[in-house]
Amino acid sequence: MTAGFLEQLQKRYGNHQYPGDRQGGAAGATGQGEPSTRPGNFMFATGIECSYPTIDHGKTRRDELEECHHYQRWQKDLQLVKDLGLNVLRYGLPYHRIHLDAGRYDWSFADEVMQEMQRLEITPILDLMHFGVPDWLGNFQNPDLPIHFADYCAAVADRYPWVRYYTPVNEIYVTAKASAKNGVWNEQLKSDRAFVTAMKHIVAASILGTQSLAQRRPDLVVVQSESAEYIHEACSVQSQEVKLLNKLRFLSLDLLYAFPPDADVCMYLLDNGLTRAEYDWFMAGEPPGYQVMGNDYYGRNEKILLPDGTMCQGEDVFGWYQITREYYNRYRKPVMHTETNVLDAEKASCWLWKQWVNVLRMRQDGVPVLGFNWYSLIDQIDWDIELAEKKGTVNPCGLYDLERNPRPVAQAYRDLLKEFGQMTIVPHGEMFEVTSQPARLKIEV
């Protein structure tokens, strides 16, 4: 009887040591190992908390870079990023300190930090507006904001032409809501009209700023960071108010991506100050550059409205996967998990892995998730009360504490990177390395 093919292979090669592999082709890479600097590598990142809204009706500036000692320890912080094995950093330049007046800038701090990032080969996702504006611009009710912000974006791109990745405005919806609807920051107003005014000014600023960036960097990648929110109403009769709120969470991205809002949202906008001409301007088309829809998810983003009118936290009823899937189905943009943490250091490691499993499941279901970011590198101050008062409470949500000592979640992130750090942005992405070609409108087939 003729020997089987396995016996023939053994005779020829011995113990099956023949050319090739059985792990997917080429060198048989599994995706394990610290992230590489190859352009097709999945974007594992952290961020440095940089919020700077005002409270006390403009009298007090909450500058997290100052309160968390980054201005003094920025070199150490950047080195910690590399020590973790990361090459990507969401980083916010202090807009309120740099833009001194129309056409006047102070680059002294920014130049030092950006030069060190280049030396360390850190790829920044540069955040240009994070919950606040310079004192001379007042607040988000100022209609001059979009023009001045576009000038600032142009100045940044001219000064740092090597930067490709930007978040022009962080969490537009949260910025407008906290400043003009909930009365916590900046203008501290509490009206629908003020909310709509802030929303249209901030989105317009993001659009004009993106245009300024793309004129100088045609291959621009915009990683929009927006809060992934949802309210579950635990009532037998669903209220129109909550139905509208669950639609308004899309408003910033609807205006940014020229996605026509539902009729009730349009009526709400027109009733509260958005003109038809302004609406048509937003719907003309989305901004230039490659657009990535970043979704931020904290357990407190998801809430349950109880029959007595109180709210309780609803983390993981839907979770990042379900909520972000809604956003993806609406806009069909590549996705990044742009922010997450938990305010309890003992739960942080488990939370990290839960969020990562969400990312893996999303990718398995065919949604292009390009990156993941634990936010932030260092503990934060007073985010348990959304910076509403200057109490100085340390929120132990960082990979490192304020003394720059690692928390357990830092080791958990290292373990995650060791297991997944060299996976590609898209499966088989090594065949299609990211190029420096100018961005083009996407072809839909």
Solvent accessible surface area in square Angstrom, and as a share of the most:
residue,aa,sasa,rsa
1,M,246,1.10
2,T,119,0.69
3,A,43,0.33
4,G,38,0.36
5,F,148,0.62
6,L,88,0.44
7,E,89,0.40
8,Q,80,0.36
9,L,49,0.24
10,Q,91,0.40
11,K,155,0.66
12,R,187,0.68
13,Y,84,0.32
14,G,29,0.28
15,N,111,0.57
16,H,77,0.35
17,Q,142,0.63
18,Y,64,0.24
19,P,108,0.68
20,G,71,0.68
21,D,55,0.28
22,R,205,0.75
23,Q,114,0.51
24,G,76,0.73
25,G,39,0.37
26,A,110,0.85
27,A,100,0.78
28,G,9,0.08
29,A,90,0.70
30,T,95,0.55
31,G,10,0.10
32,Q,93,0.41
33,G,21,0.20
34,E,105,0.47
35,P,16,0.10
36,S,34,0.22
37,T,95,0.55
38,R,139,0.51
39,P,73,0.46
40,G,7,0.07
41,N,15,0.08
42,F,3,0.01
43,M,19,0.08
44,F,2,0.01
45,A,0,0.00
46,T,0,0.00
47,G,0,0.00
48,I,6,0.03
49,E,9,0.04
50,C,2,0.01
51,S,0,0.00
52,Y,1,0.00
53,P,0,0.00
54,T,13,0.08
55,I,4,0.02
56,D,66,0.34
57,H,139,0.62
58,G,42,0.41
59,K,167,0.71
60,T,31,0.18
61,R,51,0.18
62,R,0,0.00
63,D,4,0.02
64,E,0,0.00
65,L,1,0.00
66,E,84,0.38
67,E,30,0.13
68,C,7,0.04
69,H,78,0.35
70,H,2,0.01
71,Y,28,0.11
72,Q,129,0.57
73,R,82,0.30
74,W,29,0.10
75,Q,109,0.48
76,K,91,0.38
77,D,0,0.00
78,L,0,0.00
79,Q,72,0.32
80,L,9,0.05
81,V,0,0.00
82,K,55,0.23
83,D,73,0.38
84,L,2,0.01
85,G,9,0.09
86,L,0,0.00
87,N,16,0.08
88,V,16,0.09
89,L,0,0.00
90,R,5,0.02
91,Y,0,0.00
92,G,2,0.02
93,L,0,0.00
94,P,1,0.01
95,Y,0,0.00
96,H,28,0.13
97,R,106,0.39
98,I,3,0.02
99,H,0,0.00
100,L,73,0.36
101,D,57,0.30
102,A,59,0.46
103,G,59,0.57
104,R,134,0.49
105,Y,54,0.20
106,D,60,0.31
107,W,31,0.11
108,S,76,0.49
109,F,39,0.16
110,A,0,0.00
111,D,45,0.23
112,E,96,0.43
113,V,0,0.00
114,M,3,0.01
115,Q,131,0.58
116,E,26,0.12
117,M,0,0.00
118,Q,92,0.41
119,R,160,0.58
120,L,20,0.10
121,E,121,0.54
122,I,5,0.02
123,T,50,0.29
124,P,4,0.03
125,I,0,0.00
126,L,0,0.00
127,D,3,0.01
128,L,0,0.00
129,M,0,0.00
130,H,4,0.02
131,F,6,0.03
132,G,0,0.00
133,V,4,0.02
134,P,1,0.01
135,D,109,0.57
136,W,84,0.29
137,L,5,0.02
138,G,49,0.47
139,N,42,0.22
140,F,0,0.00
141,Q,47,0.21
142,N,36,0.19
143,P,95,0.60
144,D,77,0.40
145,L,1,0.00
146,P,11,0.07
147,I,106,0.54
148,H,37,0.17
149,F,0,0.00
150,A,13,0.10
151,D,72,0.37
152,Y,0,0.00
153,C,0,0.00
154,A,13,0.10
155,A,19,0.15
156,V,0,0.00
157,A,5,0.04
158,D,88,0.46
159,R,115,0.42
160,Y,10,0.04
161,P,90,0.57
162,W,77,0.27
163,V,2,0.01
164,R,29,0.11
165,Y,35,0.13
166,Y,1,0.00
167,T,0,0.00
168,P,0,0.00
169,V,0,0.00
170,N,0,0.00
171,E,12,0.06
172,I,0,0.00
173,Y,9,0.03
174,V,22,0.13
175,T,0,0.00
176,A,0,0.00
177,K,45,0.19
178,A,7,0.05
179,S,0,0.00
180,A,0,0.00
181,K,73,0.31
182,N,70,0.36
183,G,11,0.11
184,V,30,0.17
185,W,2,0.01
186,N,9,0.05
187,E,16,0.07
188,Q,38,0.17
189,L,75,0.37
190,K,150,0.63
191,S,48,0.31
192,D,48,0.25
193,R,135,0.49
194,A,7,0.06
195,F,5,0.02
196,V,1,0.01
197,T,26,0.15
198,A,0,0.00
199,M,1,0.00
200,K,27,0.11
201,H,20,0.09
202,I,0,0.00
203,V,0,0.00
204,A,14,0.11
205,A,0,0.00
206,S,1,0.01
207,I,10,0.05
208,L,42,0.21
209,G,0,0.00
210,T,2,0.01
211,Q,69,0.31
212,S,14,0.09
213,L,0,0.00
214,A,14,0.11
215,Q,137,0.61
216,R,99,0.36
217,R,53,0.19
218,P,70,0.44
219,D,6,0.03
220,L,0,0.00
221,V,14,0.08
222,V,2,0.01
223,V,1,0.01
224,Q,0,0.00
225,S,0,0.00
226,E,0,0.00
227,S,4,0.02
228,A,0,0.00
229,E,25,0.11
230,Y,47,0.18
231,I,29,0.14
232,H,29,0.13
233,E,25,0.11
234,A,49,0.38
235,C,41,0.25
236,S,118,0.76
237,V,121,0.70
238,Q,80,0.36
239,S,40,0.26
240,Q,134,0.59
241,E,124,0.55
242,V,8,0.05
243,K,94,0.40
244,L,43,0.21
245,L,53,0.26
246,N,23,0.12
247,K,67,0.28
248,L,10,0.05
249,R,9,0.03
250,F,16,0.07
251,L,0,0.00
252,S,0,0.00
253,L,0,0.00
254,D,2,0.01
255,L,2,0.01
256,L,4,0.02
257,Y,14,0.05
258,A,22,0.17
259,F,70,0.29
260,P,84,0.53
261,P,11,0.07
262,D,58,0.30
263,A,77,0.60
264,D,59,0.31
265,V,4,0.02
266,C,26,0.16
267,M,125,0.56
268,Y,24,0.09
269,L,2,0.01
270,L,92,0.46
271,D,102,0.53
272,N,24,0.12
273,G,22,0.21
274,L,5,0.03
275,T,68,0.40
276,R,168,0.61
277,A,76,0.59
278,E,56,0.25
279,Y,41,0.15
280,D,67,0.35
281,W,111,0.39
282,F,6,0.02
283,M,40,0.18
284,A,90,0.70
285,G,38,0.37
286,E,66,0.29
287,P,7,0.05
288,P,54,0.34
289,G,11,0.11
290,Y,66,0.25
291,Q,7,0.03
292,V,9,0.05
293,M,0,0.00
294,G,0,0.00
295,N,0,0.00
296,D,0,0.00
297,Y,0,0.00
298,Y,20,0.08
299,G,5,0.05
300,R,72,0.26
301,N,15,0.08
302,E,0,0.00
303,K,72,0.30
304,I,40,0.20
305,L,29,0.15
306,L,59,0.29
307,P,106,0.67
308,D,108,0.56
309,G,51,0.49
310,T,70,0.41
311,M,89,0.40
312,C,52,0.31
313,Q,100,0.44
314,G,3,0.03
315,E,68,0.31
316,D,58,0.30
317,V,80,0.46
318,F,70,0.29
319,G,3,0.03
320,W,0,0.00
321,Y,43,0.16
322,Q,92,0.41
323,I,0,0.00
324,T,0,0.00
325,R,66,0.24
326,E,64,0.29
327,Y,0,0.00
328,Y,23,0.09
329,N,76,0.39
330,R,53,0.19
331,Y,16,0.06
332,R,154,0.56
333,K,26,0.11
334,P,45,0.28
335,V,0,0.00
336,M,1,0.01
337,H,0,0.00
338,T,0,0.00
339,E,8,0.04
340,T,0,0.00
341,N,2,0.01
342,V,27,0.16
343,L,48,0.24
344,D,56,0.29
345,A,20,0.15
346,E,164,0.74
347,K,127,0.54
348,A,2,0.02
349,S,32,0.21
350,C,82,0.49
351,W,9,0.03
352,L,0,0.00
353,W,87,0.30
354,K,76,0.32
355,Q,1,0.00
356,W,1,0.00
357,V,87,0.50
358,N,29,0.15
359,V,0,0.00
360,L,40,0.20
361,R,129,0.47
362,M,0,0.00
363,R,43,0.16
364,Q,140,0.62
365,D,55,0.28
366,G,59,0.57
367,V,2,0.01
368,P,43,0.27
369,V,0,0.00
370,L,26,0.13
371,G,0,0.00
372,F,0,0.00
373,N,0,0.00
374,W,0,0.00
375,Y,8,0.03
376,S,0,0.00
377,L,0,0.00
378,I,7,0.04
379,D,1,0.00
380,Q,6,0.03
381,I,11,0.05
382,D,0,0.00
383,W,31,0.11
384,D,73,0.38
385,I,54,0.27
386,E,87,0.39
387,L,0,0.00
388,A,41,0.32
389,E,97,0.43
390,K,120,0.51
391,K,127,0.54
392,G,44,0.42
393,T,59,0.34
394,V,67,0.39
395,N,5,0.02
396,P,36,0.23
397,C,1,0.00
398,G,0,0.00
399,L,0,0.00
400,Y,5,0.02
401,D,31,0.16
402,L,23,0.12
403,E,116,0.52
404,R,10,0.04
405,N,79,0.41
406,P,85,0.53
407,R,56,0.20
408,P,91,0.57
409,V,1,0.00
410,A,0,0.00
411,Q,94,0.42
412,A,9,0.07
413,Y,0,0.00
414,R,76,0.28
415,D,66,0.34
416,L,0,0.00
417,L,2,0.01
418,K,145,0.62
419,E,81,0.36
420,F,52,0.21
421,G,0,0.00
422,Q,87,0.39
423,M,27,0.12
424,T,29,0.17
425,I,22,0.11
426,V,57,0.33
427,P,96,0.60
428,H,120,0.53
429,G,3,0.03
430,E,96,0.43
431,M,130,0.58
432,F,149,0.62
433,E,57,0.26
434,V,58,0.33
435,T,80,0.47
436,S,81,0.52
437,Q,116,0.52
438,P,71,0.45
439,A,26,0.20
440,R,183,0.67
441,L,159,0.79
442,K,118,0.50
443,I,142,0.72
444,E,161,0.72
445,V,186,1.07
